[in-house]
Amino acid sequence: MNKKVSLILSLLGLSLSLSAQQQDKSWSMVKGKISSPWAQEVNPKNVLPEYPRPQLERMGNWKNLNGLWDYAISEKSQRPAINQGKILVPFAVESALSGVGKTVGKDSLLWYKTVFTLPANMKGKEILLHFGAVDWRSTVSINGKEVGKHEGGFDPFSFNITPFLNKSGKQTLTVEVWDPTDDGPQPRGKQVKKPEGIWYTPVTGIWQTVWIEAVNKSHIGHLKITPDIDQQTVSVTPAINGSGADQIKVSAWDGATKVAEEVADGTGAIILKIANPKLWSPKSPFLYDLKVELMAKNKKVDEVKSYFAMRKSSMGKDQNGIQRMLLNNEFVFQYGPLDQGWWPDGLYTAPTDAALKFDIDKTKEMGFNMIRKHIKVEPARWYYYCDKAGMLVWQDMPSGDLGNGWENRPGVLDHGSDQNRTAESEAYYRKEWNAIIEALYNVPSIVVWTPFNEAWGQFKTVEIARWTKEKDPSRLVNTASGGNFHPVGDIIDLHNYPHPAMPSPDYFGKDYALVLGEFGGLGLPVDGHVWQQKNNWGYQSFKNKTDLFNKYGQFMKRLQELIPLGLSAGVYTQTTDVEVETNGLMTYDRKDIKFSEAQMKALHDKLYQINVTVQK
């Protein structure tokens, strides 16, 4: 396709999308703030239509429920008529793309209502209702009867709604949401009721795709996939819902070529031998396809498709006895941006799937090989795109219940303290961290879990770090990014602004991998692309892109000096501007790239060329 034809088709698509927005008088984007280029592509009749669960794909019998729903905001003691207007799901009620742009708060409830019908091919099946994420406590009802409740703003959840459905005709779905933001002890990330500095606008309600799927009574509910490159195997453990199945067939594929297959009776791990495996890495992000079939008396009753990668995240000592982060038993310097995943128009939710993928692609073009997903969890498709691109991911646990002392200097006993959280607060953290790890366990690109950041709500550090490692021994645990530090976990992670620095290899290098978990924060507000006109900030501000890039180049030279001394990884703050923070590689609206991609890649390539020998 030539460029002229491509441009015509793009303009036609934009025109149709704008036309759809203009024709639907019940919804329009809230004005007053900057927006990304993809905001104008949002069509309320076709919102985020992509299949939302790439690692457990059961195509055909599913229906997307995103779109315009009725909504209401009420006092907590009231149950209103849900008719105050339309909200565009799945955008949080505070966001511009929701069409509402209102704050809810701890004293109010947010109500949703939509009506749907079951497609003909779903009749006679079990119907599962899936929510990608709802912040925070949600109560779900079908046809006036409560189906269930869920607490957690970052983990997916599902209900079997079959017993609650009308035998035919329309089905009414209502969702009640309560979210106290920073007035509650629950994990809430960087949301606050009064945004300022590094703290941002609240996100209340449904913010990921809502969908239904039809399954047989006996079906595959979940897969746990664990590769082992040393043994050249992959372990697949299916969780089966319902009874009657008597065999499970698991096969691995390299394109159209079947490379392994096993058939098992009952439950438990199924081990596939992957001979001469193609290893996944940033330079060669090879993914194997996986097919899992559930059989009953030689008849297939369910089939799901997934994928996996043969890769290993571990530690090992270099020629000087310093612990190094390893990928596939080799040292790979990991370098990437702090990525918060916020959008000026959708807040937690990217306007389109193309927008979701854009930040990853742009990061890759700049020559980064890692992303630290900071204090947020993304939709499953974001991790799928990282898997496809070969982008290493460090996954943070979203924080909550702040208030304890912070000591950011490793080896210093001074201001640091563990938070004395209530039993309720601890339970919220443990439940959601467990759910996040289980939901993301199969993601090949994730190589590090980070339970705590800068002491935000940090509690029972040793216990939580050990639990995380026991939950998933296949990944490294960065116990406390930026402190408070305890003698536990795999990594010592220093935050230092603006210039690069590292923990001392003499004091810490024999036991822990040494990383620079945050640095940089070089700020440049760009006129026409800022959240507000004044009081924007960065850790060090500049007036033009030339000076900004020159300072960044000095930082890269310093990183080159630190890697031979023992530095395993670095994280630059940050991918994009976020609200009043203007220290991004890109502006908040993604319309201005502050750094030349080619120049950045040339600087970063030098970081990966430094030779470090690992002891065998």
C-alpha positions in Angstrom: 0.0 0.0 0.0 1.5 3.3 -1.0 1.6 6.3 1.4 -1.1 8.2 -0.5 -3.6 5.4 -0.2 -2.6 4.8 3.4 -3.2 8.5 4.2 -6.6 8.5 2.5 -7.7 5.4 4.4 -6.5 6.8 7.7 -8.4 10.1 7.1 -11.5 8.1 6.1 -11.2 6.1 9.4 -10.8 9.2 11.4 -13.8 10.8 9.6 -16.0 7.9 10.3 -15.0 7.8 14.0 -15.7 11.6 14.3 -19.0 11.1 12.5 -19.9 8.3 15.0 -19.1 10.6 17.9 -21.0 13.5 16.5 -24.1 11.4 15.7 -24.3 10.0 19.3 -25.7 13.0 21.2 -25.7 11.1 24.5 -21.9 11.1 24.7 -19.0 13.5 24.1 -15.6 13.7 25.5 -15.2 16.2 28.4 -13.4 19.3 27.3 -10.8 21.4 29.1 -7.7 19.2 29.1 -5.2 18.0 26.5 -5.9 14.7 24.8 -3.9 12.1 22.9 -4.3 11.6 19.1 -6.3 8.4 19.6 -9.0 10.1 21.6 -10.7 11.2 18.3 -10.7 7.6 17.2 -12.9 6.4 20.1 -16.3 5.3 18.8 -18.9 4.7 21.6 -20.4 1.9 19.5 -17.1 0.0 19.2 -14.9 0.7 22.3 -11.8 -1.4 22.7 -13.2 -4.3 20.7 -10.1 -6.5 20.8 -10.2 -9.9 22.6 -9.1 -9.0 26.1 -7.3 -12.2 27.3 -4.5 -13.2 24.8 -3.1 -15.9 27.1 -6.3 -17.9 27.5 -8.0 -17.4 24.1 -11.3 -19.0 23.6 -12.6 -17.3 20.4 -16.0 -17.4 19.0 -18.4 -17.6 22.0 -17.7 -14.2 23.5 -19.3 -10.8 23.5 -17.8 -7.4 24.4 -20.1 -5.3 26.7 -18.1 -2.1 26.4 -20.0 1.0 25.3 -22.5 3.5 26.6 -24.1 2.5 29.9 -26.5 4.4 32.2 -24.9 5.8 35.3 -25.7 7.6 38.6 -23.8 8.9 41.5 -25.5 8.8 44.9 -24.9 9.1 48.6 -23.9 5.8 50.2 -27.2 5.3 51.9 -29.2 5.6 48.7 -30.1 3.4 45.8 -31.0 5.8 43.0 -32.7 5.4 39.7 -29.7 4.8 37.4 -30.6 7.5 34.9 -28.4 10.5 35.4 -26.8 10.1 32.0 -24.5 8.0 29.9 -21.0 6.8 30.8 -18.6 5.3 28.2 -17.3 2.0 29.6 -14.5 1.2 30.3 -13.3 4.7 31.1 -13.2 5.8 34.7 -15.9 8.3 35.7 -13.3 11.0 36.4 -11.8 10.7 32.9 -12.6 12.9 29.9 -13.4 9.9 27.7 -16.0 8.6 30.1 -18.1 11.6 29.0 -18.8 12.4 32.7 -15.7 13.8 34.3 -17.0 13.8 37.8 -15.3 12.9 41.2 -17.1 10.3 43.4 -15.2 10.0 46.7 -15.6 8.0 49.9 -19.1 9.3 50.8 -20.7 8.4 47.5 -21.5 5.4 45.3 -21.1 5.0 41.5 -23.8 3.0 39.8 -23.8 1.4 36.3 -26.5 -0.2 34.3 -26.6 -1.8 30.9 -28.9 -4.2 29.0 -27.7 -7.0 26.8 -29.0 -10.1 25.0 -27.2 -13.4 24.6 -26.2 -14.3 21.0 -27.9 -17.4 19.6 -24.6 -19.4 19.8 -24.5 -18.8 23.6 -27.8 -20.4 24.3 -27.6 -23.6 26.5 -24.1 -22.8 27.7 -22.6 -21.6 31.0 -22.2 -17.8 30.8 -19.2 -16.2 32.4 -19.1 -12.4 33.1 -15.6 -11.0 33.1 -14.3 -7.7 34.4 -10.7 -6.7 33.5 -10.5 -4.3 36.4 -12.9 -2.2 38.6 -11.6 0.3 41.1 -12.4 -0.6 43.9 -15.3 -2.5 45.7 -17.9 -3.6 43.2 -21.2 -5.4 43.7 -22.6 -7.0 40.5 -26.2 -7.9 39.9 -28.1 -9.5 37.0 -31.8 -8.9 36.6 -32.0 -7.4 40.1 -30.3 -10.3 41.8 -26.8 -10.0 43.4 -24.2 -12.2 41.7 -21.2 -11.3 43.8 -18.8 -8.8 45.2 -15.2 -8.0 44.5 -12.6 -5.9 46.2 -9.5 -4.9 44.3 -8.7 -2.2 41.7 -6.1 -4.0 39.6 -6.9 -7.7 39.2 -9.4 -9.3 36.8 -12.4 -11.2 38.2 -15.3 -13.2 36.9 -18.7 -14.6 37.8 -20.8 -17.4 36.5 -24.1 -15.6 35.9 -26.0 -18.5 34.3 -28.4 -19.0 37.3 -29.4 -15.4 37.2 -30.3 -15.0 33.5 -33.7 -14.7 32.1 -34.6 -17.7 29.9 -34.9 -15.4 26.9 -34.8 -11.7 26.0 -33.0 -8.9 27.6 -30.6 -9.2 30.6 -30.0 -6.2 32.9 -26.5 -5.9 34.4 -25.9 -3.4 37.2 -22.7 -2.6 39.0 -22.4 -0.7 42.2 -18.9 0.8 43.0 -17.4 2.3 46.1 -13.9 3.7 46.0 -12.4 5.7 48.9 -9.2 6.6 47.0 -6.7 7.8 49.6 -9.3 7.9 52.4 -9.1 4.1 52.5 -6.4 1.5 53.3 -6.7 -0.4 50.1 -4.0 -0.5 47.3 -4.8 2.5 45.1 -1.5 3.4 43.4 -0.9 7.1 42.9 -4.5 8.3 43.1 -5.4 11.0 45.6 -8.5 13.1 46.1 -6.4 16.3 45.8 -3.9 15.7 42.9 -0.5 17.4 43.1 3.1 16.7 42.3 3.6 13.0 41.8 0.0 12.2 42.9 -2.7 12.1 40.4 -6.4 12.2 39.6 -8.6 9.5 41.2 -9.8 6.5 39.1 -13.2 5.2 40.1 -15.2 2.4 38.6 -14.8 0.2 35.5 -11.5 0.9 33.7 -10.9 -2.3 31.7 -13.1 -4.3 29.3 -16.3 -6.0 30.4 -17.3 -9.1 28.5 -19.2 -12.4 28.6 -18.2 -15.7 27.2 -20.1 -19.0 26.8 -18.4 -22.3 28.0 -19.5 -25.9 28.5 -20.1 -27.0 32.1 -16.7 -28.7 32.1 -14.1 -26.2 30.9 -10.6 -24.9 31.4 -10.6 -22.0 33.9 -6.9 -21.2 34.1 -3.4 -22.2 33.1 -0.2 -22.0 35.0 2.8 -22.1 32.6 6.4 -22.4 33.9 9.4 -22.8 31.5 12.7 -24.4 32.5 15.4 -23.7 29.9 18.0 -25.8 31.8 15.9 -28.9 31.6 14.4 -27.9 28.2 10.9 -28.3 29.5 7.7 -26.3 30.1 5.2 -27.2 32.8 1.5 -26.6 32.1 -1.0 -26.9 34.9 -4.6 -26.5 33.8 -7.3 -25.7 36.3 -10.5 -27.5 35.3 -14.0 -26.2 36.2 -16.8 -28.7 36.3 -16.8 -32.5 36.1 -16.9 -35.1 33.4 -13.7 -34.6 31.5 -11.3 -37.5 31.6 -8.3 -36.3 29.5 -6.3 -33.2 28.9 -4.2 -32.8 25.7 -1.4 -30.2 25.7 0.6 -29.4 22.6 3.3 -26.8 21.9 3.8 -25.3 18.4 6.5 -23.4 16.5 4.3 -21.8 13.9 2.6 -24.7 12.1 5.0 -27.3 13.5 4.1 -29.3 16.5 7.2 -29.5 18.7 5.7 -31.4 21.7 2.5 -33.1 22.9 1.3 -34.9 26.0 -2.0 -36.4 27.0 -2.8 -36.7 30.7 -5.6 -38.1 32.9 -6.8 -36.0 35.9 -5.2 -32.8 37.1 -1.7 -31.6 38.0 1.3 -30.4 36.0 1.9 -31.7 32.4 5.5 -31.5 31.4 6.4 -31.0 27.7 9.9 -31.6 26.5 11.1 -28.7 24.3 14.1 -30.0 22.4 16.7 -27.3 21.4 14.5 -24.5 22.6 14.5 -21.1 21.0 15.2 -18.8 23.9 13.2 -15.6 24.3 15.1 -12.4 24.8 14.9 -8.7 23.8 17.0 -9.5 20.7 14.9 -12.5 19.8 11.5 -12.5 21.4 10.4 -16.0 20.2 7.0 -17.2 21.5 5.8 -20.8 21.2 2.0 -21.3 20.7 0.2 -23.6 23.2 -3.0 -25.5 22.7 -4.9 -27.2 25.6 -7.8 -29.5 24.8 -10.2 -30.9 27.4 -11.7 -34.3 26.4 -14.6 -36.4 27.7 -14.9 -39.9 26.4 -12.8 -39.0 23.4 -14.9 -36.0 22.6 -13.5 -32.4 22.8 -15.5 -30.3 25.3 -13.2 -27.3 25.5 -10.1 -25.8 23.8 -8.0 -22.8 24.7 -5.0 -21.3 23.0 -2.1 -19.6 24.8 1.6 -19.1 24.3 4.8 -19.3 26.3 8.5 -18.4 26.1 11.5 -20.3 27.0 13.3 -17.8 29.2 14.9 -17.7 32.6 15.3 -14.8 35.1 18.0 -15.5 37.7 21.1 -14.2 39.4 24.8 -15.2 39.2 28.2 -13.8 40.2 30.5 -12.2 37.7 34.3 -12.5 37.4 34.7 -10.2 40.5 32.2 -12.1 42.6 29.5 -9.4 42.2 25.9 -10.6 41.9 24.4 -9.9 38.5 20.9 -10.1 37.1 20.9 -12.8 34.4 18.6 -13.6 31.5 18.9 -17.1 30.2 22.0 -17.6 32.3 23.8 -14.6 30.7 24.3 -11.1 31.9 22.1 -8.6 30.0 22.1 -5.0 31.3 18.5 -4.1 31.8 17.6 -0.5 31.0 14.3 1.1 30.6 11.9 3.9 31.6 9.7 4.2 34.6 6.3 3.7 33.0 3.2 4.8 34.9 0.6 4.1 32.1 -1.5 7.2 32.6 -3.4 9.0 29.8 -4.7 12.6 29.8 -8.0 11.5 28.3 -8.5 8.0 29.7 -6.5 8.2 33.0 -5.8 4.5 33.6 -7.3 3.4 30.3 -5.6 4.0 26.9 -8.1 5.3 24.4 -7.5 2.5 21.9 -5.5 -0.7 21.5 -3.1 1.1 19.2 -2.5 3.7 21.9 -1.8 1.0 24.4 0.8 -0.5 22.1 2.3 2.9 21.1 4.3 3.5 24.3 5.9 0.0 24.1 6.8 0.5 20.5 8.2 3.9 21.0 10.2 2.7 24.0 11.6 -0.1 21.9 12.5 2.4 19.1 14.5 4.4 21.6 16.7 1.4 22.3 15.4 0.5 25.8 15.1 -3.2 26.6 13.1 -3.0 29.8 10.1 -1.2 31.3 9.4 -0.7 35.0 5.6 -0.8 35.3 5.3 1.6 38.1 2.5 1.4 40.8 0.0 0.2 38.3 -1.2 -3.0 36.6 -2.0 -2.9 32.9 -4.6 -4.8 30.9 -3.5 -8.2 29.6 -3.0 -7.0 26.1 -0.3 -4.6 27.3 1.8 -7.5 28.6 1.1 -9.4 25.4 2.6 -6.6 23.4 5.7 -6.6 25.7 6.0 -10.4 25.1 5.8 -9.9 21.4 8.3 -7.0 21.4 10.9 -8.7 23.7 10.5 -6.0 26.3 11.6 -7.0 29.8 9.1 -5.9 32.5 9.5 -5.2 36.2 6.1 -5.3 37.8 5.3 -3.1 40.8 2.6 -3.8 43.4 0.4 -0.7 43.5 0.8 1.0 46.9 -1.7 2.1 49.6 -2.0 2.9 53.2 1.0 5.3 53.3 2.5 6.9 56.4 5.7 5.1 57.6 9.2 6.6 57.6 11.4 6.3 54.6 15.2 5.8 54.5 16.4 5.7 50.9 20.1 5.0 51.7 21.0 1.4 51.8 23.0 0.3 54.9 21.8 3.3 56.9 19.5 2.9 60.0 17.7 6.2 60.4 14.3 7.3 59.2 13.1 3.9 57.9 10.3 2.0 59.5 7.7 -0.6 58.6 4.1 0.6 58.6 1.9 -0.8 61.4 -1.0 -1.6 59.1 -4.4 -2.8 60.5 -5.4 -6.4 59.9 -7.9 -5.2 57.3 -5.3 -3.2 55.5 -2.8 -6.1 55.5 -5.5 -8.4 54.2 -6.3 -6.1 51.3 -2.6 -5.9 50.3 -2.0 -9.7 50.6 -5.2 -10.6 48.7 -4.5 -8.2 45.8 -0.8 -8.9 45.5 -1.6 -12.6 45.4 -4.3 -12.0 42.7 -1.9 -9.9 40.6 0.9 -12.4 40.6 -1.6 -15.2 39.7 -3.1 -13.1 36.9 0.3 -12.2 35.4 2.3 -15.4 36.3 2.3 -16.7 32.7 3.6 -13.4 31.2 7.1 -14.2 29.8 8.3 -10.5 29.7 7.9 -10.1 33.5 11.3 -10.9 35.1 11.0 -8.9 38.4 8.3 -8.5 41.1 8.5 -5.3 43.3 6.3 -5.6 46.4 7.2 -2.1 47.8 8.4 1.3 46.5 10.0 4.0 48.6 8.4 2.7 51.8 4.9 3.5 50.6 2.8 1.4 52.9 5.7 -1.0 53.4 5.0 -3.5 56.2 6.4 -6.8 57.4 9.0 -6.5 54.7 10.9 -9.8 55.3 7.7 -11.8 55.4 6.2 -10.3 52.3 9.4 -10.6 50.3 9.8 -14.3 51.3 6.2 -15.0 50.5 6.6 -13.4 47.0 9.6 -15.5 46.3 7.9 -18.7 47.5 4.8 -17.8 45.4 7.0 -17.4 42.3 10.6 -18.7 42.5 11.0 -18.3 38.7 11.5 -14.5 39.0 13.6 -12.1 41.0 12.2 -10.1 43.9 13.1 -6.4 44.2 11.8 -6.1 47.8 11.9 -2.4 48.3 12.6 -0.2 45.3 14.3 2.9 46.7 14.2 1.6 50.3 13.4 0.8 53.1 16.0 -2.0 52.8 16.0 -5.3 54.6 18.3 -8.3 54.3 15.9 -10.2 52.0 15.1 -10.6 48.3 17.5 -10.5 45.4 18.1 -6.8 44.7 19.4 -3.6 46.3 17.6 -0.8 44.5 18.8 2.8 44.9 16.8 5.9 43.8 19.0 8.9 43.0 17.9 12.1 41.3 18.9 13.4 38.9 22.2 11.8 38.2 23.1 8.1 38.1 24.6 6.4 41.1 24.6 2.9 42.5 24.8 0.9 45.8 28.3 0.0 46.8 29.5 -3.3 45.3 31.9 -3.7 48.2 29.1 -3.6 50.8 26.2 -5.2 48.9 27.5 -6.8 45.7 28.3 -10.3 47.2 24.6 -10.9 48.2 22.4 -8.7 46.0 22.1 -7.5 42.4 22.8 -3.8 42.3 20.3 -1.6 40.5 19.5 2.1 40.0 15.7 1.8 40.3 15.0 5.5 39.5 17.1 8.4 38.3 16.8 11.3 35.8 13.5 13.1 35.9 14.8 15.7 33.5 12.0 18.1 32.9 10.9 20.0 29.8 7.4 21.5 29.6 6.3 21.8 26.0 3.8 24.6 25.2 0.4 23.3 24.1 1.1 19.8 25.5 0.9 20.4 29.3 -1.8 19.4 31.7 -1.9 22.9 33.2 -0.2 26.1 32.3 1.9 26.7 35.4 3.4 24.9 38.4 4.7 22.1 36.2 7.9 20.5 37.4 10.7 18.0 36.9 13.6 16.9 39.1 15.8 19.2 37.0 14.1 21.5 34.4 15.4 22.6 31.0 14.2 25.2 28.4 15.1 23.4 25.2 15.5 19.9 23.8 19.2 20.4 22.9 20.3 21.1 26.5 18.0 18.3 27.7 19.5 15.7 25.4 23.1 16.8 26.2 22.4 16.3 29.9 20.9 12.9 29.2 23.9 12.0 27.2 26.2 12.8 30.2 24.1 10.4 32.3 24.5 7.6 29.7 28.3 8.0 29.8 28.2 7.7 33.6 26.0 4.5 33.3 28.7 3.0 31.0 31.2 3.6 33.8 29.0 2.0 36.5 28.1 -1.2 34.7 31.7 -2.8 34.9 31.7 -1.9 38.6 28.6 -4.0 39.2 25.5 -2.2 38.1 22.9 -4.7 36.7 20.1 -2.3 35.7 18.9 1.2 35.5 15.4 2.9 35.3 15.0 6.4 33.9 12.1 8.6 35.0 10.0 8.5 32.9 8.1 7.4 29.7 5.7 10.3 29.5 4.8 13.4 31.3 2.0 12.7 33.8 -0.3 15.5 34.8 1.9 18.2 36.3 5.1 16.2 36.0 7.0 17.2 32.8 9.9 14.8 33.0 8.8 12.4 30.3 10.5 11.2 27.2 7.2 12.2 25.6 4.6 14.7 26.5 1.5 13.5 28.3 -0.6 13.6 25.1 2.1 11.6 23.2 2.1 14.3 20.5 5.7 15.5 21.1 8.7 13.3 21.4 11.3 15.2 23.4 14.3 12.9 22.4 15.3 11.7 18.9 14.6 8.0 18.8 17.7 7.3 16.7 20.0 9.3 18.9 18.6 7.7 22.0 19.1 4.2 20.5 22.7 5.0 19.6 23.4 6.0 23.3 21.6 2.9 24.7 23.2 0.4 22.4 26.6 1.2 24.0 25.2 0.1 27.4 24.5 -3.4 26.1 27.9 -3.8 24.5 29.8 -3.8 27.8 31.2 -7.3 28.4 30.6 -8.9 31.8 31.7 -12.5 32.3 29.5 -14.7 34.5 30.9 -17.5 36.6 29.7 -20.9 35.5 
